[in-house]
Amino acid sequence: MKAAHPHAPAQAIASLWDSHHFSPLDKAHLRHQDIQSVLDEIAEYPAVTRQTIGYSCAGKSIERLSIGQGPLIILAWTQMHGDEPTATAAVLDWLKLLHLNASSQALALDADWTSLVTLHVIPMLNPDGAERHTRVNEQGIDINRDAKHLQTPEGRLLWQQVQTLKPDVAFNLHDQNPYYSAGETPYPATIAFLAPAFHPDKHVDAPRLRAKQLIACMADTISHWLPCHIGRYDDTYSLRSFGDNIAGTGASTILIESGAHPNDPHRQVARKMNVIGLQSALEALLGKLYQQKSLADYYRIPDNVEDGLVDIKFSRVTQRCGEHEYVADISVNVDKQGRATVKHIGDLSGQSGFTHVSAYQTTVQPIRTFQLDGPMVLTEAEYLALLQQGFSAFVGDRSQLDNQSILPVLVLPEPPAYSTLYPGAPAFWLMHDSEGKQRAVLNGKIVHL
Ligand SMILES: [Zn+2]
């Protein structure tokens, strides 16, 4: 290792990433075809070998890129869940930056590091799920729950790689849903770590201690950019999962979950932080820097809190149930298809919204629906007039309504069973403030009437 300022090496990889990451991979989702030209480019790097190690259920190639010939074996795989692409871009970036370093020596790596380490990367273990944009594979199976039964070709392949390569350090790279917060804060966990348990008693042996120490190093480095956005996952043992089973082989196993960041729909912040984190783990291994970290350094990372965040939080909204008036918060989440639904109603003081709407002294109006009796052309002016009259949804045949406004409409097949909002209901409602000014919430978006 070169002697340097503690953050200097990370600054070097960060600025290399800024100028040289694969910009075509800046996408909301990555499929098999999206990475082929990048794999071709990486395969041309003199130090890299590319090997097709097998095929997915539907016959797509699964490849491994390797660099180095050293005795310390590192194995990283990504996108085992097809709809979790962030780390796929990150590991490909990382290989490119390691390649560029061979001539620039910009990184804090000794020139002979490839004689000390062999790094294997399997980008996109589940190309069929990537194609379908689903978590599961072509068989509909969650590969990460197939570590024991090995009924998926992709799971068998991963297990075979682990048996053959016998990694000392394993990186299991995923994306988490955007609603995890770093501790009980309003900050999304953009990166979350776990050193998975290999037994229900959560025993910490030497390899697991090293995984925790490496995570402490990675979190330390990343916190330079993201001081409030790093979480630590719960380590309940999961018998069926790969991370836990690979930890059981004696590999120091590290789960990294890429998460949301404000105004970052393609998760490019998490992508860059993966690269910085992986590089800092490599440097910590080569320089044995991880030995300076303790378990306390690992446990100091705040919990990765599930449902700590929602897309939109309306706080302190007045609602009515019959004659009874009450004040409650309403949270709304937007799914992959863009549908906004009510998530929770009540005291949501532990949850923060990516968007926050203060609705103090604002009253939700009872849900009223407009009956469609035949074909209807809906102009924006007509829609706004109906909203002002208190209609927030239509009832009838969706195909009869020709919505010519730019505003979303809700058409229900039959009248709703409730006149109040309810968890799971579409986020369409009307509300008015104490001065009588009306606002519509249409698919979670506020429209002033
Ligand atoms: Zn996952």
Boltz pocket constraint, residues with backbone or C-beta under 6 A from the ligand:
constraints:
  - pocket:
      binder: B
      contacts: [[A, 80], [A, 81], [A, 84], [A, 173], [A, 174], [A, 175]]
      max_distance: 6.0
